[in-house]
């Protein structure tokens, strides 16, 4: 009998082994964070734009989110970005970004995640990076930066192409 109880205790302990990724307890709800969960969250966010689902796309952004676009003037709050984007969503297709590659990094308690991704877009290959935070059992995108990936061999041509507009932009922000 002692042997059976001992085996049951061992089986119970093995069943309680630590998860592959860290676990965070928020509001008495345990959430296991995995790369596949975050990949799905971000893929769904990008898919919401491609299918013009305004509510799902902007519902994933925290109320204090910042979205930084490819243009030097594009440093938007959630409200500003939503107002800019609404006409595109209303037309039935905003933009289509598909992740080619993504790296995900976790805070010690997995309540904050930062990532970078290479994206296939209408602009060619772009890079996105951002920060997600777990709050009230939901992930919220706090910060996202989109940049055009320019091959090093082409950078001099790009610098020359944007030179005149850069000077105009710099003049407007220094006033």
ZATI-683304 format. One line per 3 residues: number of its first residue (from 1); their letters; for each residue y, z, x of N, C-alpha, C. Coordinates in nm, 3 decimals. Each point is the difference from the previous one (the first is absolute). Layout:
% residues N
NUM> a> Y,Z,X,Y,Z,X,Y,Z,X  ...
***
This chain:
% residues 175
1> xxx> -0.118,0.000,0.082,0.118,0.000,-0.082,0.126,0.000,0.088  0.001,0.083,0.104,0.115,0.004,0.090,0.022,-0.137,0.064  -0.111,-0.068,0.031,0.009,-0.132,0.063,0.066,-0.100,-0.095
4> xxx> -0.031,0.003,-0.128,0.060,-0.091,-0.099,0.148,0.030,-0.014  0.036,0.127,-0.008,0.141,0.037,-0.010,0.075,-0.046,0.125  -0.061,0.020,0.116,0.061,-0.042,0.126,0.023,-0.152,0.001
7> xxx> -0.099,-0.079,-0.042,0.014,-0.147,-0.006,0.108,-0.041,-0.099  0.009,0.070,-0.112,0.105,-0.031,-0.100,0.139,0.026,0.058  0.012,0.108,0.075,0.129,0.032,0.062,0.037,-0.106,0.103
10> xxx> -0.094,-0.045,0.079,0.026,-0.105,0.099,0.042,-0.129,-0.071  -0.071,-0.036,-0.106,0.034,-0.122,-0.076,0.139,0.010,-0.059  0.036,0.117,-0.048,0.135,0.018,-0.058,0.107,-0.015,0.108
13> xxx> -0.026,0.057,0.119,0.097,-0.012,0.109,0.014,-0.144,0.048  -0.108,-0.075,0.009,0.005,-0.140,0.040,0.079,-0.080,-0.104  -0.017,0.030,-0.126,0.073,-0.068,-0.107,0.149,0.029,0.002
16> xxx> 0.040,0.107,0.068,0.142,0.037,0.008,0.064,-0.045,0.130  -0.063,-0.093,0.071,0.054,-0.047,0.127,0.138,-0.060,-0.020  0.079,0.004,0.105,0.138,-0.052,-0.008,0.000,-0.148,-0.033
19> xxx> 0.098,-0.046,-0.079,0.010,-0.142,-0.031,0.038,-0.080,0.124  -0.018,-0.134,-0.010,0.029,-0.087,0.112,0.147,0.007,0.040  0.091,0.005,-0.096,0.142,0.016,0.026,0.041,0.138,-0.049
22> xxx> 0.122,0.038,0.033,0.044,0.134,-0.039,0.022,0.011,-0.150  -0.004,0.124,-0.049,0.019,0.026,-0.142,0.122,0.089,-0.016  0.083,-0.034,-0.097,0.121,0.076,-0.026,-0.011,0.063,-0.138
25> xxx> 0.036,0.125,-0.012,0.000,0.065,-0.130,0.142,0.009,-0.051  0.029,-0.071,-0.106,0.133,-0.001,-0.062,-0.019,0.044,-0.144  0.071,0.102,-0.041,-0.006,0.050,-0.138,-0.145,0.024,-0.045
28> xxx> -0.079,0.060,0.087,-0.140,0.034,-0.030,-0.088,-0.123,-0.024  0.047,-0.119,0.032,-0.080,-0.121,-0.012,-0.028,-0.048,0.141  -0.124,-0.021,0.034,-0.036,-0.044,0.134,-0.001,-0.153,0.004
31> xxx> 0.070,-0.058,0.098,0.009,-0.144,0.013,-0.053,-0.040,0.137  -0.101,-0.084,0.002,-0.053,-0.050,0.125,0.070,-0.132,0.031  0.060,-0.006,0.117,0.075,-0.117,0.040,-0.087,-0.087,0.090
34> xxx> -0.009,-0.127,-0.034,-0.074,-0.094,0.082,0.085,-0.125,0.019  -0.032,-0.075,0.104,0.068,-0.126,0.022,-0.016,-0.093,-0.120  -0.119,-0.002,-0.061,-0.023,-0.091,-0.113,0.087,0.037,-0.120
37> xxx> 0.024,0.128,-0.023,0.088,0.044,-0.109,0.143,-0.049,0.024  0.047,0.015,0.123,0.137,-0.043,0.033,0.009,-0.152,-0.001  -0.102,-0.068,0.053,-0.002,-0.147,-0.005,0.011,-0.048,-0.145
40> xxx> -0.078,0.059,-0.088,0.002,-0.040,-0.141,0.137,0.026,-0.062  0.059,0.115,0.030,0.132,0.034,-0.052,0.103,-0.105,0.042  0.001,-0.034,0.129,0.098,-0.096,0.051,-0.030,-0.142,-0.048
43> xxx> -0.128,-0.038,-0.003,-0.036,-0.132,-0.052,0.042,-0.014,-0.147  -0.021,0.106,-0.077,0.041,-0.002,-0.142,0.151,-0.010,-0.013  0.073,0.065,0.090,0.146,-0.007,-0.002,0.046,-0.143,0.026
46> xxx> -0.057,-0.062,0.101,0.035,-0.140,0.029,-0.042,-0.091,-0.117  -0.116,0.025,-0.059,-0.049,-0.081,-0.112,0.092,0.014,-0.122  0.060,0.117,-0.018,0.093,0.020,-0.113,0.120,-0.093,0.013
49> xxx> 0.048,-0.022,0.121,0.111,-0.095,0.020,-0.047,-0.143,-0.029  -0.116,-0.035,0.051,-0.052,-0.136,-0.019,-0.023,-0.032,-0.147  -0.035,0.099,-0.080,-0.022,-0.021,-0.143,0.120,0.040,-0.084
52> xxx> 0.111,0.029,0.065,0.126,0.036,-0.066,-0.013,0.123,-0.090  -0.076,0.099,0.044,-0.015,0.124,-0.075,0.105,0.099,0.053  0.119,-0.010,-0.056,0.115,0.079,0.045,-0.029,0.150,-0.003
55> xxx> -0.056,0.047,-0.112,-0.024,0.144,-0.016,-0.100,0.053,0.102  -0.108,-0.075,0.026,-0.099,0.046,0.097,0.057,-0.005,0.141  0.074,-0.105,0.032,0.057,-0.013,0.133,0.099,0.113,0.028
58> xxx> 0.098,0.016,-0.088,0.103,0.101,0.023,-0.047,0.140,-0.034  -0.106,0.012,-0.079,-0.058,0.130,-0.029,-0.064,0.065,0.121  -0.033,-0.079,0.100,-0.060,0.053,0.123,0.106,0.047,0.100
61> xxx> 0.124,-0.034,-0.025,0.109,0.043,0.088,0.052,0.136,-0.044  0.017,0.088,0.093,0.058,0.131,-0.026,0.145,-0.018,-0.048  0.049,0.094,-0.076,0.139,-0.010,-0.049,0.100,-0.006,0.113
64> xxx> -0.036,0.053,0.117,0.089,-0.001,0.117,-0.040,-0.108,0.102  -0.079,-0.097,-0.042,-0.049,-0.104,0.091,0.112,-0.081,0.062  -0.030,-0.052,0.118,0.086,-0.095,0.069,-0.086,-0.123,0.029
67> xxx> 0.055,-0.117,-0.031,-0.066,-0.127,0.031,0.093,-0.078,0.091  -0.048,-0.032,0.119,0.080,-0.075,0.097,-0.061,-0.139,0.010  0.082,-0.101,-0.036,-0.048,-0.138,0.001,0.029,-0.070,0.130
70> xxx> -0.021,-0.131,0.000,0.012,-0.079,0.122,0.145,-0.031,0.037  0.090,0.004,-0.095,0.141,-0.026,0.026,0.067,0.131,0.044  0.093,-0.009,0.092,0.067,0.120,0.051,0.070,0.080,-0.109
73> xxx> 0.035,-0.065,-0.110,0.070,0.070,-0.109,-0.096,0.070,-0.096  -0.129,-0.021,0.015,-0.098,0.051,-0.095,-0.052,0.138,0.038  0.073,0.101,-0.037,-0.039,0.139,0.017,0.024,0.065,-0.136
76> xxx> -0.102,-0.008,-0.086,0.016,0.033,-0.141,-0.063,0.132,-0.041  0.065,0.068,-0.091,-0.063,0.110,-0.072,-0.096,-0.062,-0.101  -0.082,0.079,-0.061,-0.092,-0.051,-0.102,0.078,-0.071,-0.111
79> xxx> 0.106,0.061,-0.048,0.078,-0.059,-0.109,0.063,-0.132,0.039  0.056,-0.006,0.120,0.061,-0.124,0.048,-0.104,-0.111,0.016  -0.115,0.035,0.056,-0.105,-0.099,0.021,-0.056,-0.047,-0.134
82> xxx> -0.016,0.091,-0.095,-0.049,-0.037,-0.132,0.098,-0.095,-0.070  0.130,0.030,0.009,0.101,-0.087,-0.062,0.000,-0.139,0.064  -0.012,-0.006,0.132,-0.006,-0.128,0.070,-0.125,-0.079,-0.041
85> xxx> -0.113,0.070,-0.011,-0.129,-0.064,-0.023,-0.028,-0.038,-0.145  0.063,0.069,-0.094,-0.031,-0.018,-0.143,0.004,-0.146,-0.043  0.099,-0.081,0.036,0.000,-0.141,-0.044,-0.123,-0.078,0.049
88> xxx> -0.049,0.032,0.120,-0.120,-0.068,0.051,-0.122,0.040,-0.081  -0.014,0.129,-0.030,-0.111,0.047,-0.081,0.008,-0.060,-0.140  0.121,-0.010,-0.055,0.017,-0.056,-0.134,-0.040,-0.148,-0.007
91> xxx> 0.005,-0.071,0.112,-0.041,-0.140,0.005,-0.152,-0.016,0.003  -0.073,0.109,0.016,-0.145,-0.006,-0.004,-0.069,0.005,0.135  0.073,-0.007,0.110,-0.061,0.014,0.132,0.108,0.040,0.098
94> xxx> -0.017,0.114,0.057,0.100,0.048,0.096,-0.031,-0.058,0.137  -0.096,0.053,0.069,-0.041,-0.049,0.132,-0.145,0.037,0.020  -0.063,-0.070,0.092,-0.142,0.023,0.024,-0.021,0.031,0.149
97> xxx> -0.034,0.125,0.028,-0.030,0.044,0.136,-0.146,0.046,0.002  -0.075,-0.051,0.096,-0.140,0.038,0.014,-0.020,0.058,0.139  -0.058,0.117,0.007,-0.024,0.065,0.129,-0.108,-0.076,0.078
100> xxx> 0.033,-0.029,0.124,-0.095,-0.063,0.093,-0.067,0.111,0.082  0.079,0.099,0.033,-0.046,0.110,0.086,0.085,0.122,-0.033  -0.061,0.117,0.003,0.076,0.122,-0.031,-0.053,0.115,0.085
103> xxx> 0.091,0.080,0.053,-0.034,0.123,0.071,0.058,0.116,-0.079  -0.078,0.106,-0.015,0.038,0.116,-0.081,-0.010,0.126,0.085  0.101,0.086,-0.011,0.006,0.123,0.078,0.026,0.116,-0.094
106> xxx> -0.058,0.116,0.030,0.006,0.116,-0.090,0.066,0.120,0.066  0.076,0.075,-0.078,0.045,0.131,0.047,-0.121,0.092,0.004  0.016,0.116,0.062,-0.114,0.092,0.014,-0.062,0.037,-0.135
109> xxx> 0.083,0.019,-0.101,-0.055,0.038,-0.130,-0.018,-0.119,-0.094  0.022,-0.121,0.050,-0.016,-0.125,-0.075,0.092,-0.012,-0.122  0.106,0.077,-0.003,0.094,-0.011,-0.112,0.109,-0.103,0.027
112> xxx> 0.012,-0.042,0.125,0.093,-0.106,0.039,-0.078,-0.103,0.080  0.019,-0.126,-0.038,-0.069,-0.110,0.066,0.104,-0.103,0.039  -0.011,-0.054,0.120,0.085,-0.111,0.038,-0.092,-0.115,0.040
115> xxx> 0.051,-0.120,-0.016,-0.084,-0.117,0.023,0.086,-0.115,0.050  -0.068,-0.096,0.060,0.063,-0.128,0.031,-0.100,-0.108,-0.040  0.052,-0.115,-0.038,-0.086,-0.107,-0.046,0.057,-0.136,0.037
118> xxx> -0.088,-0.093,0.032,0.039,-0.140,0.013,-0.026,-0.064,-0.135  0.094,-0.082,-0.045,-0.006,-0.057,-0.133,0.008,-0.152,0.005  -0.076,-0.065,-0.087,0.013,-0.142,-0.024,0.100,-0.014,-0.115
121> xxx> 0.113,-0.067,0.025,0.107,-0.011,-0.101,0.053,-0.144,-0.003  0.088,-0.027,-0.093,0.066,-0.132,-0.006,0.087,-0.024,0.124  0.034,0.107,0.072,0.081,-0.011,0.122,-0.089,-0.015,0.123
124> xxx> -0.130,-0.014,-0.019,-0.095,0.001,0.111,-0.046,0.143,0.022  -0.038,0.029,0.123,-0.048,0.135,0.031,0.117,0.097,0.008  -0.012,0.108,-0.075,0.100,0.107,0.001,-0.070,0.130,0.038
127> xxx> 0.081,0.100,0.031,-0.052,0.134,0.025,0.066,0.094,-0.099  -0.081,0.084,-0.059,0.050,0.106,-0.085,-0.041,0.133,0.060  0.081,0.101,-0.021,-0.039,0.135,0.040,0.060,0.096,-0.100
130> xxx> -0.066,0.112,-0.018,0.050,0.092,-0.100,-0.059,0.139,0.011  0.046,0.084,-0.091,-0.042,0.140,-0.008,-0.037,0.031,-0.144  -0.116,0.060,-0.018,-0.046,0.047,-0.130,-0.007,0.152,0.004
133> xxx> 0.034,0.062,-0.113,-0.010,0.146,-0.008,-0.076,0.037,-0.126  -0.088,0.097,0.013,-0.074,0.052,-0.114,0.086,0.106,-0.068  0.030,-0.021,-0.127,0.085,0.092,-0.074,-0.050,0.007,-0.144
136> xxx> -0.027,0.120,-0.048,-0.050,0.018,-0.137,-0.121,-0.087,-0.028  -0.093,-0.003,0.094,-0.128,-0.071,-0.011,0.014,-0.152,0.002  0.119,-0.054,0.027,0.021,-0.144,0.006,0.059,-0.040,0.134
139> xxx> -0.037,-0.118,0.047,0.062,-0.056,0.119,0.130,-0.067,-0.039  0.101,0.019,0.081,0.130,-0.064,-0.022,0.044,-0.066,0.130  0.044,-0.123,-0.012,0.052,-0.071,0.115,0.143,0.047,0.022
142> xxx> 0.024,0.061,0.115,0.130,0.059,0.030,0.091,-0.096,0.076  -0.060,-0.083,0.083,0.079,-0.083,0.092,-0.082,-0.124,0.032  0.061,-0.118,-0.008,-0.069,-0.123,0.035,0.096,-0.090,0.075
145> xxx> -0.048,-0.061,0.108,0.079,-0.093,0.080,-0.077,-0.131,0.009  0.066,-0.109,-0.036,-0.058,-0.133,0.010,0.074,-0.076,0.109  -0.073,-0.061,0.091,0.064,-0.080,0.105,-0.079,-0.128,0.020
148> xxx> 0.071,-0.103,0.041,-0.064,-0.127,0.030,-0.053,0.007,0.143  -0.125,-0.033,0.016,-0.060,0.001,0.133,0.034,-0.132,0.070  0.074,0.011,0.108,0.045,-0.118,0.073,-0.074,-0.007,0.134
151> xxx> -0.069,-0.110,0.024,-0.068,-0.013,0.130,0.101,0.010,0.114  -0.037,0.068,0.106,0.091,0.018,0.114,0.054,-0.132,0.052  -0.082,-0.105,-0.003,0.043,-0.131,0.049,0.114,-0.058,-0.084
154> xxx> 0.016,0.046,-0.123,0.102,-0.054,-0.091,0.124,0.087,-0.013  0.002,0.115,0.063,0.107,0.097,-0.024,0.137,-0.053,0.039  0.011,-0.076,0.109,0.130,-0.053,0.041,0.056,-0.095,-0.106
157> xxx> -0.085,-0.081,-0.060,0.045,-0.091,-0.106,0.047,0.077,-0.123  -0.071,0.105,-0.033,0.036,0.082,-0.116,0.133,0.073,0.026  0.016,0.056,0.118,0.125,0.068,0.036,0.117,-0.097,-0.012
160> xxx> -0.017,-0.120,0.049,0.107,-0.100,-0.008,0.028,-0.038,-0.146  -0.104,-0.016,-0.081,0.016,-0.039,-0.141,0.075,0.105,-0.081  -0.016,0.127,0.033,0.064,0.104,-0.080,0.128,0.056,0.063
163> xxx> 0.039,-0.052,0.113,0.114,0.052,0.075,0.129,0.004,-0.083  0.034,-0.107,-0.068,0.126,-0.002,-0.076,-0.004,0.096,-0.119  -0.114,0.008,-0.068,-0.010,0.092,-0.113,-0.002,0.146,0.046
166> xxx> -0.060,0.027,0.114,0.003,0.137,0.055,0.142,0.045,0.025  0.082,-0.088,0.055,0.139,0.038,0.030,0.077,0.028,-0.128  -0.025,-0.078,-0.105,0.066,0.024,-0.130,-0.045,0.135,-0.056
169> xxx> -0.131,0.027,0.005,-0.053,0.126,-0.052,0.056,0.118,0.078  0.002,-0.010,0.130,0.053,0.110,0.083,0.147,0.026,-0.029  0.075,-0.105,-0.028,0.143,0.017,-0.031,0.017,0.074,-0.133
172> xxx> -0.089,-0.024,-0.098,0.014,0.067,-0.129,-0.038,0.146,0.005  -0.092,0.038,0.089,-0.039,0.141,0.005,0.089,0.083,0.090  0.078,-0.066,0.087,0.087,0.076,0.089,0.136,0.031,-0.066
175> x> 0.028,-0.062,-0.112,0.127,0.026,-0.070,-0.001,0.127,-0.078
***
